[in-house]
Amino acid sequence: MKHLLTIAALIMTSQAWSASAEQPLESAYADKVVPFLKQHCISCHGAAKQEGTVRFDGPMPDLIDAKLAEQWLTAKRLMAQGEMPPEGKPRPTADELTNVLAWIDAVAARAATVTRGGIGRRALRRLTPREYVSTALDVLGLTFPHFATDLSKRLPTDTAPDGFTNDSNQQTTQPLLLRRSLDLAEQLVDVALPEEPHSSPIRYEMDLREFVAQATEKPSKPLSIFAAFRDDVPAAVDGEPPASLSLVGRWSGPNNGRRPQATTRLDAKRGILLAPNPVIIGNPMECLTFKFPLVPDRGLLRLRARAGARIPARETAPVLRLSIAREFTIVPVGEIVVTAPSDDPAEYVLEAPLALVDADWKGINRDGHLVLQIDNAAALMTPTLREPDDKRKEGEIPLPTRNELIVSSLSVEVVKTPSRSPALLASAKEGETERDRARRSLQSSLPRAFRRPASPSEVDAYLGLFDAERARGTSFLAAYKASLTAALISPQTFYLIEPKETQQRPLTAWELASRLSYLAWGTAPDDELRARAANGSLLQEDELRRQLARLLDDPRSYALCREFARQWLDLDSVLHLDQATVLDRLTINQKEDVPWYEDVLRRDLVEEAPRLFEELLQKNRPVESLVNCEFVVINDRLARFYGIDGVSGHQFRAVPAPTDRRGGLLTQAGCIAAGSHGRERAEILRGVYLIERILGIDIPTPPGNVQPLDVQLNIDKNLRKLSPREHVEAHSSVNTCAVCHQRIDPLGFVWDQYDLFGRLRRDKEGKLVAAKTNGKLPDKTPFADIDEFRKRLIEPSSTTPRFADAFNRRLYAYVLGRSLDHGDDKHLSSIQSTTTKTEGGLRDLLTAMVLSEPFRNK
């Protein structure tokens, strides 16, 4: 009866109030709500007793009051889930519950209309740091696909523990954000428009096969402990001093046993062979160093390398890494995976703007030269573990066969003047004044920054800044750069400007183009989307649908998958866990390799969920596949981590899942690690993660004096006598704790077969640990194991909202760029109904959300 009652209430709530819309809210409160409260609520929330300091015996509430709104909306959620009134109390009828829930919806919608100027109105939405950097690069025509520096990390991080960083209701704009954004904008403009006069490029070209031939003619004894061979490299441009190239590594002698002698890295036919070098700080294992005789700290650093790869079985591809090195510390500036075969090498190009590299430029300028390091940055596929009976010392155990990066030629150059886009700075015309040239340039660049046509008054305003700078004696280029920088940090660029109206209105074509582009790509609209906005065709549903499909088909749509999945599932926390996945003492001779493996593996763990989301989006698979799929989307390293054979290559792809990895997000190591918070005893943390992230049920923050389970074990030795389940039951026996823990704890053992990093748990002898993963859903529905748990999540006729309902709300909030209010419920219900009837997948769901009224209106 309880199940049927709640189902009916959930179905009928959105329709009930419209049937009685003629009755004012005030009289409906007196006629229908007050009798309900007296019968079911006042005994616990009245004058005599107030559970949780909440009362429902007063006058009709005005939900404009945030505190009252929170109380009543929480009560609505608990009633809809069948948790209020509590067990043992008389149950309300379906009609009673439906009327009360509908009334709460109506009074909340009225409050939203009053406080926010209309249902669905959102606050001014600021670009996130990642969106701002992408926008600035697009406006300036800059692209560095292999640049190793994440420029968004230079801006203060948006905190969104319970939502998304694009939530306009949660965003703040701090002075520090504006200051850092200005600094970054100035740097980016300097890269795009370097000051004249322009010097000739600095370029050095090296055939490494000739380098090898000369090296083999010299004595085999290394020049020093670290430098094996060195040779001068003449400049390709007359007048420039020669540079020097060295083969560097730990060539301390044959008794080392860890690395081969330098001569084995030389091949007269192929060039230099570089094994992986995991070292960031300290003496490198193997690398090439290139010393510039001067310090070019501006301009575009470009490396062209003709390279191939030797990839042994069960190994991954080498990674060509370019870094700036100084005093045994390197700063990576670019990385690219090399997949060309060793007998058919290909050209690989790395580009990096020197002004944006966080190197020790003061120290480098004191040195008077710039040292570049070229090495193989491929991490281990998996650390090699020492056999239990192996008593050899570290230096006596040879390392396993690794991949090799084979480089036959190098070209290093610094280009002072990158090619300029005419849209950024117009070419000078004969007889044209500098001011007219600046005006033409602003008329072209401002619309790109503002994502709409710039008005004549706006162009005049920024032209006025140009005039002021010229009056101060600055050059034409410096004055124009000041105007362009000001545009990049203006509110028109920093925010998605959608002027407020007294009534809800449709978005303009330009506003809609921005919403669409930032949703799909995380950056400003491209030329085609701007063209559709300019002619107004984007406002037509068919064209909007076509443009969304085009954006989603583009690889740049991974930005949507990455940002949504990583924030929804709190995956970035995995990157900062203190515990190690593999202990150094269990491995052979890999003290440098293991930390590098840890770092790369965790990045793969974080990327798995977004790649699964991308797979479902591109192939329009059902939303339920996120927790009920029979495949995994992995690369070679994750395949080794999961024990899956037959996967080679760094690219993520869908492959059949073994039994223990069927279930999508529920069996992904990244999600399990994020839910475990680095705790060995993480049952409660895991329960909270599952109930909040997967089921979408909010759990209040626990009291500050509550200790994690593993800490409790250290404090109270008697707890060690209890099994994990007994410990959890004892922990939640306190009445004030049981309110939440009766819902959390039954989910805490769903992941009992996995350790804190999502591997199958094993004992000290390597045998699988028997696990009991049975439990109950918040509505008391039991499940026998994790397989039955994931099936329960997708059952359409359950009491508690299951996965699809929670996921759809999360995705819709991200799509709209704001938290949902009660005015959105009917739209979300219509979206879900339409998608379900047509048996649509994730792409159809996203399309329906974009076509919905809240997305297309302000």
N, C-alpha and C positions, 0 to 999 in steps of 0.2 A: 504493500500500500504506500509506504514511504517513497519507494522508487517511482511509482506511477504519479504520485502527487507532485514530486519535484519536476519530473519530465513535463507534466501538464503546465506547471507554473512557468517553466522556462519557455515553452512554446507559446503560451498565451499572453505573457507579460507585454510583449511589444504591441499586441493588438487590443488588449483589454481597455486601456484608457480611451482609445479612439471611440470605442463603443459607448462610453459614458462621457464624452467630451462636453456634452451640454451642462453637466453638473460642475459647478465651480470647485476648485481644489479645496477651498475652505470647508464647504458643506460636505464634500466627500471625506475629508479628514474626520469630521464629527460623526458622519453616518457609518463609515466603513473602517476607518483606521483605528479610532479610539476604542471601539468595542473589541477589536482584535488585540490591541495592546493590553487592555484590561484582562482579557482572558489568558493571554499567552506570554506577556512580557513584564507587567508591572510587579509581579511577585519577586522578580530578581532585579528589576531595574526601576524601582519606584522610590517613594519617600522612605519606606522602612528599610530597604536594602538596595545597595547599588553595586552589582558585580562590575568590576573594572571601572568604577566611578562613572558609569553610564546610566542615565535616567531617560525614560520615555513617558513620564507622567505629566509633562508640562504642556504648554500651549502648542499650537501647530508650529513646527520648526520652519525657519527661513534658511534654506541651505546656501544662501549667500555667505553665511557664517561658515568659515572653512572647518572649524572644529565640529560643528553640528553636521556639516556635510559628510565629514569622514565617519562620524558615528553612524549615521543613517545608511550610508552606502555600504559600510562594513556589515551592518545588520542585514541589508538586502542580500549581500553575497552569502552570508551564513545561512539565511533562510532558504535561499535558492539551492544551497548545497545540502539542505536537510539537517544542518547542525544547530539551528535554532528553530523552535524551542529544543532544549537538550533532551537526550534520551530519558525516558521515564515520565516525561510530561505529556499532556494531551496534545495530539497532533492536529493542526488546522486542516480544514477542508481545502480542496483544490480551489474553490471559488474564493474563499477567504484569503488564501495566500496569493492568488492571482491579483485580486483587487489591491492588496497592500503593496505588492511589488510594482504594479503598474502606477500606483499613486506616487511611490518614491521616485520612479523614473520621471514622471511628469513634473514633480516639484523640483527635481534636480535639473531637468531640462530648462525649466523657467529660470532657475538661478543662473544657469550657464548663459542664457540669453541676456540677462540683466548685467552680469559681471563681465562678459566677454564680447558684448555687442553683437551677439548672434551665435547660434549653435555652430560649432566647427571653426569659429574664428581662432586663428592662432597668432601668437606673438610674433614679432619680427624675427625671422630666422637668420642666424649668423652662419657663415660658412665654418665648417670645422677646420682645424689646422691642416689636415690632409687635403681637404677640398680647396682651401685657400692657396696652398702651394701649387696644386695642379692647375688652378685657374690662372695664377700668375705666370706659370711656365707657358700655358697655352696662349695667353695674351701676348707674351713676349716672343713667341715662336721658338722656345727652347725645348729641346728634347734630349735626354741623356739616358737611354734605356738600360745601360749597364752601370750607371753611377752607383757607387756603394753607399753614399750618404743619404739618409732619410731626412730631408730638409724639414719635414713637419715636426721633427723632434726638437727643433730650435724654438718652437712656439709652446707656450704653456698648454698642458694637457687638459682637455675637457673631461670632467669627472661625471660619470653617469652610472653609478653602481646599480641602479634598478631600471635603467632605461637605455637610451641611445644618445650619443653625442650630438646627433642632429635634432634632438628634441628642443624645439624653440621655447617651451615652457620651463626648461631646466637650464638653458644656456645663460652664461654671464659674460660680460665683456670687461675684462680687467685692464687697468692702465698698463700693466706689464705686457699683456697681449698686444696692445696697440704699439708699445715701444719696440717689442721684438719683431712685430710684423713690419714696422717701418724699416728696421735694420735689414731685415731679409729682403724687402722690396728694393731697397737701395742697392744691395749686393746683386740681385738678379738683374736689375736694370743696367748696372755696370757691366755685367757679363754680356748682356744682349747688345749694348751700345758702348763699346770701349772708347776711351778718349783718343782723339787723333793727336799728333800724326801717327800713322801705323808703320811699324818697322817690319822688315821682312821676316817670314817664318824661320824658326830655328828647327833644322831637320837633320837627323842622323839616320843612316841606313846601314844595316849590318847583315851580311850573309854568314850565318853561324856555321855553315859547313867550312868556310874559309877560316873562321875563328878556330874550329876544331883542328883543321890541318896545321895551323900555326902552333896550336897548343901541344899537339902530339910531337912536334919537332923539338920542343923545349924539354928540359929535364923534368922527370916525372915527380920530383919532390915538390910539394906545394910551396907557394910563396910564403905562406904563414899557416897558422892553425886553421884559419877559416877560408882564406882566399886560395883557390887552387891555381887558377890562371887569370891573367889580366892582359888586355891589349888595348891600344889606342884606337879610337874610331874617328876618322876625319868627318868634318861637317859636310853636308851636302850643299850648303850655301857658302860661297866664297867669303872669306873674312871672318868667319866664326871659328873660335878655337876648337881643337879636338876634344872629344869626350873619352871616357874609358869604360870598358866593359869587363866584368869579372865574373868568373864562375865561383860561387861561394858555397861552402857547406862544412859539415863537421867531418873533416878529413884527418882525424887525429892519429890514425894508424890502423894496421891490420888487426890488432888485438881488441879493437873496440867491438867488433862483432855485430854492430847494429846497422851500419851503413856501408855500402861498397866504396871502394876508393874512387877518387874523382875521375880517374881514367876510364872507368866503366860507364861514365855518364856521357862519354863522347862517342859520336858516330859520324865518321867522315862522309857518309852518304846521306844521312838524315838530319844531323845537327846535334843539338843538346837534348839529353833525356833527363827530365826532372821528375823525381818521385814526389809524393805529397809532402808538403811542408806545413805542419799545423801551427808553427810558432808565430805568435803575434808579438810577444815580448821576449827577447833573448836571442841567442845565436841561432840562425836559421839552419834547418836540416840541409836543404838544397835549394839554391836559387841563382838567378842571374842578377847582378846589380849593375846599374847604368848610372854613371856620375856625370851630370851636367857641369861644365866648368863655370857656370853662372847660375843665377837664381831667377828664373822666370816665375814670379808669383802671381801673374795675371795671364789671361788668355786661355785658350783651349788646349789641354794636353791630349794628344791623340797617339795611341799605340796601334800599329798594324803588325800583326804577327801571323806568319804562315806556320800553321801548327796542325798536328794530328794527334791521335790517341792510341795507346795500346791498353786495352781493357781486358784483363784476365777474367776467366769465368767467375761469377758470383762477386764481381767488383763493380764499382760505379765509374762514371766517366771522370776524367781529370777536369780541373777548373783553372783556367788561366786567370791569374790575379795580378793586377798592377797596383803597387803601393808606393807611398813615399816613406823612406826609411831614414831614421836618425837615432843614433845612440841605442841600437838594438831594439828599437820600437818602430813598428810599422803602422801606417795609417792607410788601410785599403781605400783606393779610389775607384776601382772598377773590377768586376768579375764577370766571366762568361764561361759557360760550359763548352768544352771542346769534344765534339763527337765524330769529327772526320777521321777516317782510318789512317793509320800511320803511313801506309803506302800511297795514300791519295790526300795529302794535307790540303787544308782550305785556309783562306784569309779570314782572320777574326779582327774586329776593330773595337777598341775601347776608347771612349771619349769622356773627359772630365774637366769641368771648369775649375781651374786652380784656385780661383778666389773663393770657391765654396767648399774647399777641402779644409777640414779642421786639423791642419798640421801645425807643428811648432815653427811658424814662419820667422819669429824673432831669432830663434836658434839657428835656423837654416840660413838666414841672412848673415848672421855672425860667422857661420862656417864659410860662406862665400861660394857654396856649390849646392846643388840639389841632387839627392841620390834616389833613384827609382829602383824598386825591386820587382822582378818578374818571377813568379813561382807558381807552383801547383797547389791550390788550396782545397783539394778534394779531401773530405773527411772520411774516416773509416766507415765501411759498411756496417761493421759490428766489431767491438773490441775482441781481441783474441784472449781467451781465458787460460790461465795456467792450470795444468793438470794437477790434481791433489798431491800426487807422489813426485812431482817435478822439483828436485832440490837444487837445480842449477842456479847460478847467479844471473842477474839481469843481462849482463853483457855477453853471457854465453849462449843465450837463446836467440836464434835468428828470427827476424820479423817475417811475417807471412808476405807472400807476393802481393804487390800493390800495383795500381795503374801507373802509367807513365805519360807525361806530357812531352811531346816531341816537337821542338821548335826549330825550324830550319832557317828563318829569317825574321828580322825585326826592323821596324821603322818607327822612330820616335820623333815627334815634332810638337812644337808649340806654335799654334796659330794665333797671332795677335788679334786679328779681325775676323770673327765669324761672319758668315754671309748674313746680310741683313734682309729682313722681309720688307717689301715695299709697304705692307700694311702697318708696320711699326714706325718707320721713318721714311717719308717720301723723298725721292731723289730730287735734287735741286733742278729747277727749270731756268732756262736762260731768261734774264730780265726779271726774275721773281725775287721779291724781298725775302729776307730770312723769316719775317713774321708771317708772311703768306705761306711759306713752306711749313712752318710750325703749325699753322691753322689746318692745312691739308693733312698733316700727319695726325693731329688730334682728332680730326673728323673721321679718320680711319681707325685709330686705336681706341678711342673712348667707347664706341659701340661694342667693341669686343670685351672691354673691361666691365661695362655696365650691363651687358647682355640685352641690349635694346638700343634703338636709335638715340643718339645724344642730341639734346635740344641746342639751338643756337646760343642760348644763354649759358648753358653748361660749357660749350666750347669756348665761349668768350671768357668765362671764369678761369679756366685753366690756361687760356692764352694770356690772361692778365698776370698769372703767376710767372709765365715765361717772360713777359715784359719786365716784371719786377726784377727777375734774376739778371736779365740783360742789363738793366739799369745799374745793377750792382757791379757790373764789369765781368760777369761770368761769360764763358764762351757760348756759342749757339747750342752746341751739343749738351753742355752742362745745364743750360737753362731749360732745354726741352726735356732732359732727363728728370729735372726737378718736377716739371709738370706731370710727366708720366708716372713718377713715383707717387705723387699726391693722388693721382687717379686710382692707383692700386690700393691705397689704404683709405679711400673714401668710403662712406656708407653705401654708396651705390654699388661698389665692388664687394665690400665686406659682408653685406647682407643681401638676402633675396627680398628686394624692395617690392612690397605689394601694398599700395596705399589703402588705408582703412576707409571704409564707407559706413554709413549709418545702417545700411541693409546688406545682407549677403549678396554678392555679385559674382558673375563668372569671371575667371581670370582672363586677362588679355592674352593674345597669342604669344607675346614675348614672355610674360610671366609663366605661362604654361610650358614654354620651351625650356625655361630654366629649371622648373620643378622636375621635368622629365629627364633632363640631362644630368642633373645632380643625383637623381635617384639611380639611374642606370650606370653612369660613368664616374660620378663623383667629381665632375668638372663642368666648365662652361659649355654651352651648345656649340656644335661644330657648324661648318658652313651650310650644310644641307638643312639642318634644323633651323638655323637662322633664316634661311630662305623660305622655309615653310611658315615661319612666324611672320616674316615680312609680307607675304601675300595672304596671310590669314587662313590658309588652308588647314593649319594645325588645329584649328578650333572644330573642324569637322571630325566626327568620330572615326570614320574610316581612315582618314589620314593620321590621326593620333595613334590608331592601332598599328598602322604601317610603320610609323616612326619608332614606336616602342619596339616592335619586332626587329627593326634594323639595328637599334641600339643594343638589344639583347643578343643579337647574332654576332656582334663585334666582340673580339677578345677583351676589350676594355670593360665589358660588363662584369668582369671578375671583381671589379671594385665593389659592386653591389653585394656579391656573394661574400667577399672578404669582410667588409665592414659590418654587415648584418650578422653573419654567423659568429664572428669573433666577439662582438659585443653581447649578443644575445646569450651566448654560452660561456662568457667570461674566459675565453681561451687564452688571452694574453697573460693571465696569471700563471700559466704553465711555464712561461719563460723565466719567471722569477722565483721558482721554488728552490729552496736551499738544498734539499736532498739530491744525491746523485743517482742516476739510473744504474751506473756501474761503478763499483769501488776500484780505485787504482790498485789496491793490494791484490786484487784477483786477476789482474791482467799481466801481460809480459811486456816489459820495456816500453810502455806507451804513456808515460806521464804527461807528455805534451798532446798526444793523439786523443786521449780520452776526453779532456775538456772540450776539444774541438768537435768531437763526435757528439758530446752532450748538447752543445749549442745547436748544431745542425739538426740533430734528432728532434729536439724540442720544437724547432721551427717547422719541421715536418708534421709533428703531432698537432700543432696549431693550425696548419694548413689543410689537414684532412677534412675537417667539417666543411669549410668553405668549398672545397673541391667536390664534396658530395652534393652540396647545395647547387653548385654549378652544373653537375651532371643531371640532376633532376630538372633544373631550369631549362637546359638546352634540349633535353629529350622529352620535356613536358610529362614527367612521371608524376604519379600521385603524391600529395603531401605526406601521406602515411608512410611512404617509402623511407622517409627520414628516420623512422624508428622500426621499420619492418621490411628492410630490403635484404636480398640474398646475395648481395655483392658488396665489395669494398672499393673505394677509390683511393689508390695508394701509388707510391713510387717504389723504386728498388730498395731504398733503406727501410721504409716502413714494412715492406714485404719481409725483409730479413727479421725485423723486430717482431713481426707477427708469426714468423715461421712459415711463410708462404713461398713456395718455389715457383720458378718460371717467370719471374718479373725482373726485367732489366731496363735500365734507363732511368733518368731523373724525372721524367715527365709523369704526372699523375694520370692514372687511367683506371677504368672499372674492370675488375676481375672477380670471378666467383669467390665467395667468402667461405672460409672453413667454418665448422659448426660454432666455434666459440666467438666468431666475429659477425654472425648474422644478427642484424638488428640495427644497422645504421649507427646513429649517434649513441645508442645505448651500449654499444660494444666498442666504440672508438676510444683508444687509449688517451687521446687528448681530453675528451669530455670527462673520463673517469679521473684523470689527473687533476683537472680543474675542480671537480667536485670533491676530491680528497684533500685539497689544500696542503699537500705534502705531509699528511698525518698517517701513521701506520694504523691507528684506531680512528677511522673516519666515518663510522656508521652514521652518526647524527649529521655530520656535514654532508654526507652523500644523500641522506634523506631530504635535507633542506634543498640541496641542488636539484634533485629530481622533482620535488613538489613545486618549486618556484620556476625553474627553467623549462621543464618538460610538461608539467600539468598546469602551470600558470596560476598557482594559488599563492598569494602573498603570505609570508610568515613574519610575525613581528620580530624585531631585534631582541635577542635574549638579554637578560640582565648582565651587567658588566662583571659580576663576580662569578659567573659560570665558567668553569674550566673545561677545556677539551678532555676527551676521554683518556688519552694517553697521559696527560698531565695528572688527571685524577688517580691513575694507577701509581704514579710516582709519589703522590701525597698520601694515599691510603693503601697500604700494602695488602689489606684484607680483600680489596677488590680484585687482586690477582687470582684469588681462588675461584672467582666467578668466570663462567664462559662469557664471550662477548655479548650474547643475547641476554644473559642474566644481568650483566653489568648495565646494559642499556635499560632494561626493565627497572632496575634499582634506581638508576639515574632519573627516570621519568615518573617515579612513584609519588613525588611531591605534587600536591594538588595544583599549585600555581604553575608548575611546569607541564602537567599532564594535558592542559588545554591544547597546547600546540603539539606536544610530543606524541599524543595518541594518533596524530595524523602523520608525523614525521617518521617516527621510529619504525613502523612496519615497512617503510620503504628503504630503511638503512642497510638492509642486507641483500638488496638486489644485485649489488656488485661484489658480493662476498667472495666470488671466485677470482677476483682481480686484486693485484696489489696497488699501491698508491700511484704507480705509473701505468696502470692498465694492463700489465702483463698477467698471465695466468699465475696464480700463487703456487709456489712450490716449497717443499721443505728443504732442510739442509742437504739432503741426499739428491735433490733434484726431482723428486716425485711430486705429482700434482696433489694439492691439498683438497680433500673433500670439502665441498661448500654446500651450505643450505641457503638457497636464495628465495625461499618462500616468504610471503608477507601479505599485506592488505593495502588496498587503495584507500584514500581518505574517506570514501563512502562505505568502508568495511568490506568491499568486494575482495575475496581472497584470490591469491594466485600461488601456484605451486612452485614455480621457478621463474627464471628470467625470460624464458621463451613464452610462458603463459602471461607474464607481465606485459610484454610488448604486444601480445594479442589483445589484452584487455584495453590497452591504450587506443586501439583503433576500432573498438566495438562502437557501433553507432547508437545503441540504445542503452546507454549507461546513465547513472544518476549524476555522478560528478563529471564536469566537463573534461573530456579526454584530450589527447594530444592535439588533434586538428583544431579544436576550438581555441586552445591556448596559443598555438602557433599562429593561427590567423590573426588574432589580436596583436600579437607581437609584430608580425609582418606589416599589418595595416598601420600601426603606430610609426614604424620606420618609414613606410611609404609616404605618409602624411607629414612626417617631420615634426610630430608633436604627440603628446600623450592623448589617448582617446577620452572622449566624454560621452555622456549618455545620448547626445544627439547623433552619435556615430553608430549606435547599436543597430538601428533599423537598416542602415546602409550595409553594415557588415553582415547582417543576417541575410539581406538580399544577395550579396556577393556570394556567400557560402551556399545559399540555396541554388543560385544559377549555376555555379561551378559543379555542385553535386549532381544536379539534374543532367548536365551534359557530360558527366564523368570526366571533367577536365582535370588537368594536372597542375603543377606548380606555375607554369607559364600562363595558363589560362586564369589561374587565381590572381596572379600579379596583374594581368591585363585587365581583369574586372575591377581591381582596386584602382588602377589608373583611370579607368573610364567612369568611376563612381563620382557622384556629386561632390563629396568633400575634397577630392583631389583636384577637381576642375573649377572649384569655386573658392572665393575668399570670404 
